[in-house]
Amino acid sequence: MPVLFKKLIPKLYGLYFNLLVWFVPKKVAQQAFTVFATVRKGRVLPKQQAFLDKAKLDVLSINEHNIQVYHWSGKNETVLLVHGWESNSWRWHKLIEKLQAENYNIIAFDAPAHGYSSGTILHVPLYAATLKEMLSVYTPKVLIGHSMGGMTILYNEANNPNDHVEKMVTIGSPSELHEILDHYKKLLGLSTKVTKTLEVYINDHFGFTPEDFSSPKFVKRNTKKGLVFHDRLDEIAPYHASVAVHKHWNGSELYSTEGFGHSMHQDEVNDKIISFLAE
């Protein structure tokens, strides 16, 4: 698809919402949220199949979704891996190799609408509901989340504290829903009326405002030991997000890099995680 056409599609959505909101605001709010939460990438690619297929464990039915679970067995503590937006469990393959070398018991899963799991949309409350069930079934002591996955583990801990989790790691995670929505507004060129209607929809359906949905607020009572990674030059999730989380999370350590990008697959990052787990 030509780049110009790909850039034009969001603006066409915006024009449609900006016009229709004057006539059917509730319908526009629902449609705008669906577009916001629709997943377009992240299914398993051919090069990823062999690695993931040999580790398939269960398919769990959670909130009307079929969730693919993976397992790499080990005798040490159970580590649960939570991937980010438009990704899947393959993104952990380099870290998994290092965890296996240390004999950790590793569980990963594909989020709704990602990898081999069913669905078409994803948002943090849905992801957190899936994570809550995973915690109940597999009782990990360590949670590691990348990007949206990191935001999800902090949100879930704030709303459903889990006694058996002892350590949590976030990697390149955003922290503020209002910042994410602001990016969405600019991408589509949404009017103020559409934006406000969307914010009302979110509050009505999930019980929070965009300003309330904030990782620094989620971690204020988090008693788990934490390790927070972020690259200063991250172009996907802003560095200040993790700075704010670390500031409000007692017992956390902020590990900053420069030039590692958003994915942060580097050995330096994975080795630091291994050292953190051994503490």
N, C-alpha and C positions, 0 to 999 in steps of 0.2 A: 504494500500500500504506500503510495507517495507520501513523503513527509508532510507536504502542504495539506493534503487531504486529512491526514491524521490529526493535524493541528486544528483543522476546521471543524471536525466533528464535535469537540467539546463546546465550541462557540455556538453551534447549531442547537445543541441541547439547551444552552443558556438562553438563546433567543426564544425558544419554545417555552421554557419555564417562565421567563420574564413576561411574556404575553398572557399565558394561560392563568397565571397566579391571580389576575384581576377577576377571574370568573369562577374558578374552582380551586381555591387556595389549599384546601386539605388534600385534594388529589395531587396537586403539584408538589406539596411537601413530601407525600409518600413516594412519588416518582423520583424526586430529587434525592431522597435518601437511598432509594434502591440503586440509582446510578452511582451514588457515592460508595455504596458497599459492594457493588458487583465486582467479582474477581475475573480478570481477563487472562491472566497468566498463572503459572505455578503448577500445572499438571506435570506428571512424570515424563521426562524426555527419554528418548531411546538410550542415550549414553548413561542414564541414571538407573535404568531398569535392573541390571544385573546386581548392582550393589543393594538396592532396596528389596528386590524380590526374594533374595536368599535370607532376608531378615524378617520377613512378614511373620507376625505372631497372631493377632486377633483382628477381627472387624467388629467394633463395638457399635451398637445402636444407641446414639445419644441425641436427644432433641430432634428426632426424626431424620438424623443424618447417619450414614454409615461411615465410621471413622476407622481408617487403617492405622494399625499399631505395629511397630517394629521392635525387635528385641535382639540385643547382642549380650549374651550372658556373661556374667562375671561373679566372683565371690565377694567383692567389696560392696560398698553402699550402692543403692540404686540412684541413678541420675536420670532425670526426665528432661528431654530436650524439646523446646517450644520454638518453632521457626517463625519467620516473619511473613509479611504481606507478599503475596504472589511468589511464594517459594514453596518448598516442601522439605521432607526430612533428609533428602540428599545433601542439603546445604551443610549438614553437620559431618560429612564424611571424613574430613581431615581431623576434626576434634575427636570423632569416634575412634579413629585409629590410636590416638594417644590415650584415650580413656581405656581402650581395650588392653593396651600395653601395661596399664596399672591395674588391670583386672576389675574394673568397675562394672556393675550390672547396669546396662544402658537400655532405656526405653525412649522411643520417639514416636510421634504420630503426625499424620497429615491433618491440618486444620480443615474444617468444613470448606468445600469448594477448592481445595488444594490437593496436589498429589493424587493419590488413589481414592481419597474420600469424596463423598457425594456433596452436592449442593452447588449454588451459584453465587451466594453472597457471604460476606464475613464482616463482622464488627466485633469490637472488644467484648461486650456483654455475651454474645454468642460464643466467642472463643473461650471466655472465662467459664461459662457453663460446661463446655467440653472439658476444659482443664480440671474443673472441680471433680468431674467423674473419673478422669484419669488418675487424679490424686487418691481417690477412694479405692480404686481397683489395684493400683500398683505401688502405693505408699512409698514414694521416693523420699530420700533425705536431702536431695539437691535438685534445684530447679535452675535451668539455664535457658534464657530467652533472648532471641535476637529481634531487634526492631519492634514491630508490633507484638511479637511474642514476649518481649521484655516488659512492655507496657501491660500486657495481659496478666503476667504473673504478679505484678505489683497490685493491679486492680483486684485480682482475685484474693490475694492475701489480705487486702484491706477489708473486703466484704465477707470473706470466708476463711478466717485464720486457720491454718493447718498445723497441728501440733507436731507431726512427725517430720515436717520440713525444717531443716536446720540451716541451710545455706542457700542463697539466691544470687544468680549472676545475670546482669542485663548487658546487652551489647548493642550499641548504637540505637538506643530506643528513644522515640519521641516522648514528650511528657504532657503536652497540652492539646486537648481536643479543639479548643478555639483556634489554635494556630493551624491545625490540620484543615479545619473548615474554612479558614481564611484563604488557604492555598486553593481549596476546591472552588471557592467563590471567584477567585481571580482566574483560575483555569477556565471556568465556564463563562465568566463575565456575568455572574448572577447579580440581579438588582438587590437593593437593601430589603425590599418587600419579600422577595423569595428567601433570602437569608434568614430573616426574622421568622418567617413561616416554618422554615426547616428547623430552626432552633426550638420553636414551640412543639413541633412534632417529636423531636428528640426528648424533650422534657416530659411530654405526655406518655411516651412509650417506654422510656427507660428510667425516668425519675431523677434526672440530673440535667443541669444546664451545661453548656460547653465550658463555662468558666469553672464549674465544680469538678469537671472531669480532668483531674490534674495529678500526675504521678507524685510530685512533691507533697501533695495532700495525702495521697495514698500511703506514703511511707512514714508519716509522722509517728505512727504507733507500731511500726514494724520492728519487731525485736530480733529478727533473723540476722545472721551475719551476711553482709552483702558485698559484692564486688561489681563495680559499675565501670564499664568500658565505653569510651567514646573517642572518635577521631576529631581533632579540632577543625579539620577541613571537610567534614561530612557534609555533602550537598543534599542528602535526603532527609535526615533528622538533625536538627541543629544541636551543636555542642552544648549550648547553654541548658538544654534539657537535662542532661546528666549531671551538670554542675549543680543545678537546683535540686535534683533528687538526692545527690550526695549530701548537700547542705542540710537537708531535712531528715536524713536517714541515719540515726545513730548506729554505729557499728558497721558502717559501710566504708569502702575504700574506692576512690576514683582513680582509674588508670587511664591516662590520656595518651593518645598517639597523634602523629601528624603525617598525613600522606597515606594512611592505610585504607581510606575510603569508608564506605558504609558497611560492606560485608564483613570485613575484619576476619579473614580466614588465616591470617599469617601465623607462623609458628610462635612468634613472640606472644601473641594473644592466647593461643591454645596452651602454651607452656605455663603462662601465668595462671590460667584456669586450673591446670593440674596442680600447681603449687598451692593455690588457694584451697583446693579440696583436701590436700594433705595436711593442712594446718590443724 
